[in-house]
């Protein structure tokens, strides 16, 4: 929650006002719900309108296999191309969007392709935020502005293991 809240607040303070976010809301994942709340609360605190059409529920029409593909490695090039085409359409239909927050590797790489395509055809640049720093090493190779929202992987893993243990044992 706090990482997303701070990231969106930072974008708004830097002048970005039409921020989209890609979330698998339909999968009822607690971290996704926390990120969504951080996104919404940052907008509320800054007095900005929240546009429902800027919240992309990536998996609402996808089957379970598509969802599983989206969160596993190695990333599938065909899947990236398919999503990139969808994101190009989204960005073309909403030319006012100036930043996008992606939730995972495949949505990030797909958005990179989409933003590069939009930039080539219109000259428009869209800032991308992504979670973790998995792609920081390739940033010099990209002609697209992006930033990583840094998380503490150790603490996240520990909390996940504790939750799994509690589910298995019926404790906590």
C-alpha positions in Angstrom: 0.0 0.0 0.0 2.6 2.5 1.1 4.9 1.9 -1.8 2.2 2.5 -4.3 0.8 5.5 -2.4 4.3 7.0 -2.3 5.0 6.2 -5.9 1.7 7.8 -7.1 2.1 10.8 -4.9 5.6 11.2 -6.3 4.3 11.1 -9.9 1.6 13.6 -9.1 4.1 15.9 -7.4 6.3 15.6 -10.5 3.4 16.8 -12.7 1.8 13.6 -13.9 -2.0 13.9 -13.5 -3.5 11.1 -15.7 -2.0 7.9 -14.2 -3.2 4.5 -15.3 -2.5 1.3 -13.4 -2.6 -2.3 -14.5 -3.9 -4.7 -11.9 -5.3 -8.3 -11.8 -8.2 -7.1 -9.6 -10.4 -10.0 -10.6 -7.9 -12.5 -9.1 -8.5 -11.2 -5.6 -4.8 -11.0 -4.6 -4.2 -9.2 -1.4 -1.1 -7.3 -2.6 -3.0 -6.2 -5.7 -5.8 -4.9 -3.5 -3.3 -3.0 -1.3 -1.7 -1.5 -4.4 -5.1 -0.4 -5.7 -5.9 1.2 -2.4 -2.6 3.1 -2.4 -3.3 4.3 -6.0 -6.8 5.5 -5.0 -5.8 7.1 -1.7 -2.9 9.0 -3.3 -5.3 10.5 -5.9 -7.8 11.4 -3.1 -5.1 13.0 -0.9 -3.9 15.1 -3.9 -7.5 16.0 -4.9 -7.3 14.4 -8.3 -10.2 12.6 -9.9 -9.9 8.8 -10.2 -10.8 7.6 -13.7 -12.2 4.1 -13.7 -11.1 3.7 -17.4 -7.4 4.2 -16.3 -7.6 1.1 -14.1 -6.8 -1.8 -16.3 -7.9 -5.2 -15.0 -5.6 -7.2 -17.1 -7.1 -10.6 -16.4 -10.9 -10.0 -16.3 -11.4 -11.6 -19.7 -8.4 -14.0 -19.5 -8.5 -17.6 -18.4 -6.5 -19.0 -15.6 -3.7 -20.2 -17.9 -3.2 -16.6 -19.2 -2.9 -15.4 -15.6 -0.4 -18.1 -14.7 1.7 -17.2 -17.8 1.7 -13.6 -16.7 3.4 -14.3 -13.4 5.9 -16.9 -14.4 9.3 -16.9 -16.2 10.6 -17.1 -18.8 8.4 -14.5 -20.3 6.7 -15.5 -23.5 7.5 -13.2 -26.5 4.1 -13.9 -28.2 2.3 -13.0 -25.0 4.3 -9.8 -24.7 3.4 -8.9 -28.3 -0.3 -9.6 -27.7 -0.4 -7.5 -24.6 1.6 -4.7 -26.2 -0.9 -4.5 -29.0 -3.7 -4.1 -26.4 -1.7 -1.4 -24.6 -1.1 0.5 -27.8 -4.9 0.5 -28.4 -5.4 1.7 -24.8 -2.8 4.5 -25.1 -4.3 5.6 -28.5 -7.8 5.7 -27.0 -6.6 7.7 -24.0 -3.9 10.2 -25.3 -4.1 12.1 -22.0 -2.6 9.3 -20.0 0.9 10.4 -19.0 2.1 7.6 -16.7 1.3 3.9 -16.2 2.0 1.6 -13.2 2.6 -2.0 -14.2 2.3 -4.9 -11.8 4.6 -7.6 -13.2 7.3 -8.4 -15.7 5.0 -9.2 -18.7 2.9 -6.1 -18.3 6.0 -4.0 -17.9 7.7 -5.4 -21.0 4.5 -5.2 -23.0 4.0 -1.6 -21.9 7.6 -0.7 -22.9 6.8 -2.0 -26.4 3.5 -0.1 -26.5 5.1 3.2 -25.3 7.9 2.8 -27.8 5.4 2.3 -30.6 3.3 5.3 -29.5 6.4 7.4 -29.3 7.5 6.4 -32.8 4.1 7.3 -34.3 3.1 10.3 -32.3 6.2 11.5 -30.4 4.3 11.1 -27.1 6.2 9.8 -24.1 4.5 7.9 -21.2 6.3 7.3 -18.0 6.2 3.7 -16.6 6.5 2.6 -13.0 7.1 -1.1 -12.2 7.5 -3.1 -9.1 11.0 -4.3 -8.0 14.1 -3.6 -9.9 14.2 -6.6 -12.2 14.7 -4.4 -15.3 17.0 -1.6 -14.0 20.0 -3.2 -15.7 18.4 -2.8 -19.1 17.3 0.8 -18.6 20.2 2.2 -20.7 19.0 0.1 -23.6 15.5 1.5 -23.5 14.3 4.7 -25.0 11.3 4.8 -22.6 11.3 6.5 -19.2 10.6 4.1 -16.3 11.2 3.9 -12.6 11.2 0.9 -10.2 9.1 0.8 -7.0 11.6 -1.0 -4.7 10.3 -3.6 -2.4 11.9 -5.6 0.4 11.9 -9.1 -1.2 13.1 -10.8 2.0 10.2 -9.4 4.1 7.7 -10.1 1.4 8.9 -13.8 1.2 8.9 -14.1 5.0 5.3 -12.8 5.3 4.2 -15.1 2.4 5.8 -18.1 4.1 4.1 -17.2 7.4 0.7 -16.9 5.7 1.2 -20.2 4.0 2.2 -21.9 7.2 -0.8 -20.4 9.0 -3.1 -21.7 6.2 -1.7 -25.2 6.3 -1.7 -25.5 10.1 -5.0 -23.5 10.7 -3.2 -21.1 13.1 -2.8 -17.4 13.2 
